[in-house]
Amino acid sequence: MNDKLPLWKTWRTLRGNQRTVVWVEPLWSIPYQVLLPYVSIYMSMIGLRSEQIGMLSSIGLAMQFVWAIFSGAIIDKYGRRKTMLLFGVLSWTVSCLLFAVAKDYLIVMLAVLFNSMWQVTGNCFSCILVEDGDSDHLVSIWTLINLTGLVAGFFSPITGLFIDKFTFMPTLRTVYLVAMVMMTARFVLQYYYSYESSIGLQRRKACSNQSVISLTFRDWRVLVAELRQPRLLLCVAFMALLTSFSTVQTTFWPLFVTKTFYVSTATLSVFPVIASLTTLVVYLFITPRISLRFVRYPLLLGLSFHLSSIVVLLLGESFHRYWIGIVLLSAFCEALAIALLGPLTESIMAVVIRSDERARLNSFITALILLISTPMGWLAGSLFQANPTYTIVFNAGLMVVAILLSFFVVRRLHPFRPT
């Protein structure tokens, strides 16, 4: 089948769980994208120091590592639908409520611990989306899912207006409560309108009389053998670098631009609009033309834009009078990178994992990625405490290594290797 269908045709041809997932995703992605630029600022306003924010990032990754290990067994034993509903409520509904009422470090840490359970829903989401679906259209489907989050960018100026009128903390607490309601609705609706995949039914039947512990570590030698395959191991290392980069960028980019370029919290709402417009153009006109058979150039281009978003900030530190142009250019490059790499990396990981062990392999791969990435939040926070520029330079170094590694990843993606 043609894997380059226009997005609107992909939308029309979606059936089953793939259709349900795409339709309900905005209820999660819109509040998530609205909150994302403000999370680290919100923690700072509560009274947390930058090294505490970095430590929370590492704690979150460490707990995600634990949940990622057991997620495959949990999903196989209890089924995709029930697991998605239960852990969706625990990881997002409960954590949003805790963030909304948080006034000190301990409550924020508790919210982070609950939120770390999203690794189970993330694994579950991948299984529901891929199993019993058309894998030829995965890039376009991931693009459609990511497009739903772009809508949030156009709501960001409204958030900025509310921040100006009602101040930062009351506005963000209210947004967290709204997010709690919307995300809960998303998981309930998906449970109601989805069905258990054929692989899910088989796995649940096969695992019904086994404990989660035994399922997790049963035949672990087989899983280790799978993980030792060169192309999968390279993809794991590559994704660990991207995860580390994303963790540092998401956590400390807002703090850096507010401290270094004196960007106000209300002005931060402008940048998601620029990012959404940029990403929308890429998704509509560029991403549908990307095929996993010719992955090299879009992958390198996306990574280069990631690096450019950091270099712009570093070079612009001496030109504070032009701060708006510098920060906008950085946000623009970052949006281009995310738009190109998001659907591409998700699709690459989907095709290199065996379908019969997808849940368990997903869980171990994710756990390994998180294990490698866990120290990065603490390290970046400590660097930021010493000098904010050190964190940005550190992140640039991560991206340089990712670019170098991408050449080896592309060579190993047979039969999707470019010709």
Residue pairs with C-beta under 8 A, 6 or more apart in sequence:
1 134
1 136
1 137
2 136
3 136
3 137
3 138
3 139
3 140
3 291
3 292
4 140
4 288
4 289
4 291
5 13
5 137
5 140
5 288
6 288
7 140
7 143
7 144
7 147
7 283
7 284
7 288
10 137
10 140
10 141
10 144
10 288
11 22
11 144
13 134
13 137
14 22
14 141
16 132
16 133
16 195
17 128
17 129
17 131
17 132
17 133
17 194
17 195
17 197
18 129
18 133
18 134
18 141
20 190
20 193
20 194
21 125
21 128
21 129
21 145
21 190
21 194
22 141
22 144
22 145
22 148
23 193
24 186
24 189
24 190
24 193
25 145
25 148
25 149
25 186
26 148
26 149
26 151
27 182
27 183
27 185
27 186
27 189
28 92
28 182
28 183
28 186
29 145
29 146
29 148
29 149
29 151
29 152
30 148
30 149
30 151
30 152
30 155
30 182
31 152
31 175
31 178
31 179
31 182
31 183
32 149
32 152
32 179
32 183
33 149
33 150
33 152
33 153
33 272
34 152
34 155
34 156
34 159
34 175
34 179
34 272
35 172
35 175
35 176
35 179
36 250
37 156
37 254
37 268
37 269
37 271
37 272
38 159
38 168
38 172
38 254
38 265
38 268
39 250
39 251
40 53
40 250
40 251
40 252
40 254
40 255
41 168
41 254
41 255
41 258
41 265
41 268
42 99
42 168
42 169
42 172
43 52
43 53
43 56
43 108
44 50
44 53
44 255
45 168
45 169
45 172
46 102
46 103
46 104
46 105
46 108
47 104
47 105
48 56
48 105
48 108
49 385
50 252
50 255
50 381
50 384
50 385
51 378
51 381
51 382
51 384
51 385
52 105
52 381
53 251
53 255
53 381
54 251
54 252
54 377
54 378
54 379
54 380
54 381
54 382
54 384
54 385
55 377
55 378
55 381
56 108
56 109
56 112
56 377
57 247
57 251
57 376
57 377
57 378
57 380
57 381
58 374
58 375
58 376
58 377
58 378
58 381
59 109
59 112
59 113
60 112
60 113
60 115
60 116
60 377
61 116
61 247
61 370
61 373
61 374
61 376
61 377
62 370
62 374
63 112
63 113
63 116
64 116
64 118
64 119
64 366
64 370
65 367
65 370
65 371
65 374
66 116
66 367
67 116
67 117
67 119
67 120
68 119
68 123
68 363
68 364
68 366
68 367
68 370
69 216
69 363
69 364
69 367
70 120
70 212
70 216
70 363
71 119
71 120
71 122
71 123
71 124
71 359
71 362
71 363
71 366
72 123
72 215
72 216
72 359
72 360
72 361
72 362
72 363
72 364
73 207
73 212
73 213
73 215
73 216
73 359
73 360
73 363
74 83
74 87
74 120
74 212
75 83
75 120
75 123
75 124
75 127
75 200
75 203
75 359
75 363
76 200
76 203
76 204
76 206
76 207
76 215
76 359
76 360
77 204
77 207
77 208
77 210
77 212
77 215
78 86
78 204
79 196
79 200
79 201
79 204
80 124
80 127
80 128
80 131
80 194
80 196
80 197
80 200
81 128
81 190
81 191
81 194
81 195
81 196
81 200
82 191
83 120
83 121
83 124
84 121
84 124
84 125
84 128
84 187
84 190
84 191
84 194
85 187
85 188
85 190
85 191
87 117
87 118
87 120
87 121
87 124
88 121
88 183
88 186
88 187
89 184
89 187
90 114
90 117
91 114
91 115
91 116
91 117
91 118
91 120
91 121
92 115
92 118
92 121
92 179
92 180
92 183
92 184
92 187
93 180
93 183
93 184
93 187
94 114
95 111
95 112
95 114
95 115
96 176
96 177
96 179
96 180
96 183
97 176
97 177
97 180
98 107
98 108
98 110
98 111
98 114
99 108
99 111
99 176
100 173
100 174
100 176
100 177
100 180
101 107
101 173
102 108
102 111
119 366
119 370
122 366
123 359
123 362
123 363
123 366
126 350
126 358
126 362
127 197
127 199
127 200
127 358
127 359
127 362
128 194
128 197
129 141
130 138
130 350
130 355
130 358
131 197
131 198
131 199
131 200
131 355
131 358
132 197
132 198
132 199
133 141
135 350
135 351
138 343
138 346
138 347
138 350
138 351
139 287
139 288
139 290
139 291
139 292
139 343
139 344
139 347
140 287
140 288
140 343
142 342
142 343
142 346
142 347
143 283
143 287
143 288
143 342
143 343
146 279
146 283
146 339
146 342
146 343
147 280
147 283
150 276
150 279
150 280
150 283
151 276
152 272
152 276
153 272
153 273
153 275
153 276
153 277
153 279
154 273
154 276
156 269
156 270
156 271
156 272
156 273
157 269
157 270
157 273
158 269
159 171
159 175
159 269
160 266
160 267
160 268
160 269
160 270
161 266
161 269
162 171
162 174
163 171
163 172
163 265
163 266
163 269
164 266
168 265
196 204
199 355
199 356
199 358
203 359
207 215
210 218
215 360
216 360
216 363
222 357
223 357
223 360
223 361
223 364
226 232
226 354
226 357
226 361
227 233
227 236
227 361
227 364
227 365
227 368
230 412
231 352
231 409
231 412
231 413
231 414
232 352
232 353
232 365
234 405
234 408
234 409
234 412
235 348
235 349
235 352
235 409
235 412
236 365
236 368
236 369
237 372
237 405
238 402
238 405
238 406
238 409
239 345
239 349
239 365
239 369
240 368
240 369
240 372
240 373
241 398
241 399
241 401
241 402
241 405
242 341
242 345
242 402
243 369
243 370
243 372
243 373
244 372
244 373
244 376
244 398
245 306
245 395
245 398
245 399
245 402
247 373
247 376
247 377
247 380
248 376
248 377
248 380
248 391
248 394
248 395
248 398
249 309
249 310
249 334
249 395
251 377
251 380
251 381
252 380
252 381
252 384
252 388
252 391
252 392
252 395
253 330
253 334
254 268
255 384
255 388
256 313
256 384
256 388
256 391
256 392
257 263
257 268
257 313
257 327
257 330
258 264
258 265
258 268
259 388
260 313
260 317
260 388
260 389
261 316
261 320
261 323
261 326
261 327
262 320
262 323
263 323
263 327
271 327
271 328
271 331
274 328
274 331
274 332
274 335
275 331
275 332
275 334
275 335
275 338
276 335
278 332
278 335
278 336
278 339
279 335
279 336
279 338
279 339
282 335
282 336
282 339
282 340
283 339
286 298
286 339
286 340
287 339
287 340
287 343
290 298
290 340
290 343
290 344
292 344
292 347
292 348
292 351
292 413
292 416
293 415
293 416
293 417
293 418
293 419
294 418
294 419
295 344
295 348
295 410
295 413
295 416
295 418
296 410
296 418
297 418
298 340
298 344
299 340
299 341
299 344
299 406
299 409
299 410
300 403
300 406
301 340
302 336
302 337
302 338
302 339
302 340
302 341
302 344
303 337
303 341
303 399
303 402
303 403
303 406
304 337
304 403
305 333
305 334
305 336
305 337
305 340
306 333
306 334
306 337
306 341
306 399
306 402
307 396
307 399
307 400
307 403
308 333
309 330
309 331
309 332
309 333
309 334
309 337
310 330
310 392
310 395
310 396
310 399
311 396
312 326
312 329
312 330
312 333
313 326
313 327
313 330
313 392
314 389
314 392
314 393
314 396
316 322
316 323
316 326
316 327
316 330
317 389
319 326
348 409
348 413
348 416
349 365
351 416
352 413
353 361
353 362
353 365
354 361
376 398
379 394
380 391
380 394
380 395
381 391
383 390
383 391
383 394
384 390
384 391
410 417
410 418
411 417
